[in-house]
Amino acid sequence: MNTYKTYMRKKEDQDRQWIIVDASYQILGRLSTKTAHKLRGKDKVDFTPHIDNGDFIIVVNAEKIKVTGRKLENKKYYRHSGYPGGLKETQLKTMLQKKPEQVIYQSVKGMLPKTRLGQAQLKKLKIYSGPDHPHQAQQPKPLQS
């Protein structure tokens, strides 16, 4: 008879850290997968799928993100006003000029679960277009790749 039990992490047993990621000259998709992985807590030994045990992630220099291929011209972001004919589209190039934080945010959001748990994990993502951020008090550590 097997006496080993699978350890399931509890909500109280969380040891969250603050991690800072410099997005300068990194590829959007690769940065997003690393970030989503850390937000979910899948890099931890005691990962539990139904508990939010990921880390806080601070992404700086979002305007310096890179993409491969012809995505700057071909990739489009869509939004709808709710009215007939209200579909708007924006190229990645203009999104990076106007709202570079939104590009990374939507990329990471698409990689997280579409549940309340995923929404809670997404709230731990902080994105800033410049090198400055207001989270020095949390003493963030750089991401180890």
N, C-alpha and C positions, 0 to 999 in steps of 0.2 A: 504494500500500500504506500502511495506517495504522500509524504507528510509536508511537502513544500506547498506553500500558498503563494499565489501571485499578489504582489504588493500593489495596491491601488492607492494612489496619492489622494489625500484629503484636501479640502479647501484651505484648512488652517496650516498645512505644511508647506506653504509657498516660500520660496527664497528667490524673489525677483531681483534682477540686477538692471542697471541702466547701461545701455550700450550705445556708443556713438559711431556712426558710419559716415565716412566722407565719400560723397557720390561723385567727386571730381573725376571725370574721364573714365567712369565705369560704365559698363553696358547695362541698359535699363532692365532687361529681362533677368540677367544674372544677379543684379543687385536686388531685384524684387523677390526672387526665389530665396535668397539668403535671408532677407528681411522677414518674409512670411514664415520661413522655417523657425526663426528665432522667436517670432511673435506667438506661434503655436506652442513652443516649448518642445519641439520634436528632437532637439539636440540633447535633451536631458535624459539621463538614465531611467528616471522614473516617470516617463511621459505617460499621461493618462488622457485618453481622447475626450472625455466628457468634462474635464476640469481645465480652467484657464490658468495654466502655470507657466506661461511664457514670460519673456523679459520685455522691458520697455526699450524701444528703439528710437534714437534721435538720428535723423538723416539731415546732414548739412550739405551745402553747395549743390542743391537740387538743379540749379540752372546749368551746371556743367556736365549733366548726364549725356551719354553718347548712345546712339543706336546704330545698328548695322544695316547694310543694304540701302534700299531707297525708301526706308520707312518715313523719313522726314517729309517726303511729298505724298507717299501712298497711304500711310496710316491716318485714319480719320476717327474723330471722337464725335459721337452723336448725342443729342439731347432733344427732348420734345417738350413743347410748351403745354400740351394738353388740348390744344385747339386743332381743328382740321387744317392740314398743311403746315403744322407747326414744327416740323422736323428740321433741326439745325445741325450742320456738320462743321467741324473745325479740323484743320490739318494739324499734325503733330508739331510742325515747325512753328505755327502761330501759338499753339498751346505752350510750347517751351518759352516763348517770348513773354506771353501774358501771365500764365499760371504754371510755372514749372513744378510746384508742389503737387498740383492736381494730377500730373502725369504719373508720378511715382505712387501717389495715393490710389489711383484707379487701378494701376498695375498690381499692387499688393492686395487690394480689395478683391480682385478677381481670383486670387490664389487662396483666399481664406474661405472657410465654410460659410454658407449662406444661412446662418442660423443666429440665434441670440448669442451663442458662444463666439461666433465669428465677429459679430458686431462689438462684443466686449474686448476681443483681442485687437481689433482695429483701433480702438480708442487709445491703446498704448503706443501707437505710432505717432511720432512727432516729426514733421518735415519742415525744413526751413530753406529758403532759396539762397541765403548767404552763409558765411562761415560762423556767424554768431547765433547763439541760442540761449534761452533764459533758464537752462537746467544745470548750471554749474554747481548748485548746492547738492545735487544728487550724485556728484562725482562719477560721471559716466566713464566707462572703460572702452577703449577702441575694440572694434570687432576683429576677432581672430579668424582669418579665413581658412 
